[in-house]
Amino acid sequence: MAAGTLGLASWPLLTVWIAAAAGWGAVLALLRRSRVDGTAVLLHVITPATLVLGFAFLGYGSLYATVFMAVQWWTLIVATGGRLDRLLRGGPSALGTAVLWLALTFAAALVVTPAVL
């Protein structure tokens, strides 16, 4: 086993997987707490598989998809202040929250992706 690895996975890769899983779980818990309809929960549950398959179909590896998922879930929590219903209820404030989420995701992805890869 090489130094800086656990099995065959490097520590940055394991960190990304853990961050993505924790972010996914946190968003799922917030969705359940805010009592949104089942559609939002279903779409959140199928997001990891569809995003990884989409990246693989385009020719990118699953690492890029995993980094993006981890970044977007944590920036979603930051942008909404932990209240996902702010984004789901619609209206002008939801548009502002979505723009903030997009900007935070873009900035964080630019910082995190080179650090991991």
N, C-alpha and C positions, 0 to 999 in steps of 0.2 A: 504494500500500500504506500503510495507516494505521500510525501509530507504535504500538509495542507488539504488533505482529502479525508472523506469519510466513506469508505468503500471506494467507489469510483466517482463520486460526486464531490466537487470542490466546495469549500466553505461559502464562497459568494453565491453559488447556485443553491445550496441548501438554505441560505438566508433568504433568497428571493422566494423560494417555495414556501417557506414558513411565513414570510410577510404576506404573500398572496393568499395563503390559506387562512391566516388570521384576519386579513382584510375582508375576504369573502364571508367569513363567519360573522364578523362585526356588522357588515351591511345586512346580512340575512337577519340577524337579531334585531337590528334597528327597523327593518321592514316589518317584522312580526310585531314589534312593540307599537309601531305607529298604526297598526291595523289597516293596512292598505289592502286592496282587493287581491285575489289570488293570482291575477295576471302578472303583476309586478314581481311577486315571489317566484312564480314559475319561470319568468324570463331571467331572473337573477340566478336561479338554480341551473339553467341550461347554458348560461354565458361561458363558463370555463371551457366546456367541450367545444362549443361552436367557435369560440375565438381561437383556440389552439388549432382546430381543423382549418379554419379560414387562413391563418398564418401559414400552415403547412401547405395548403393548396396554392398559395401565392409564392411559395418557394422559400419562405423564411422558416427558421427553426422555432420550436416551441418556447425557447428561452426568451425570445423577443415578446411573444404573447404573454408569457408569465410575468415578465417585468412590467409590461403595459397594464396587465390586470392588477398587479399589486399597487402600482402607482395610481391608477384610476379609482380603485376602491378607497384607498386612504385619502386621496384628495376629495372624493365625494363626501366623506365624513367631515373633513375640514370645511369644505365649501358650504355645507348645509348646517354646520354646527351640531351634527348628530341628529338633526330632525329632517329625515328624508321626505317627509310630507311637504316640506317647503318647495321641493322640486316637483312633486307629483300633483299638487293641487292646481297648478296652472296659474295664469295671470302674469302681470308684468314682473312681480318679484321672482317668480319661477324662472322667467327668462334671464333675469340678472344673475340668479343663482347658477343657471346652466352655463352662462358665459364665464362666470368666475370659475366654475368647475373645469371648463375646457381650458382656460388659461393656466390654472394650477396644474392640470394634468400635463399639458404641453411643457411647462417649465420643469416640472419634476422629472418627466421622462427624459428631457435633454440632460439633466444632471445625473440621474440614476443609471441610465443605459450604459454610458461609457465607463462608469465606475464598476459595473458588474461584468461587462464584457471585456 
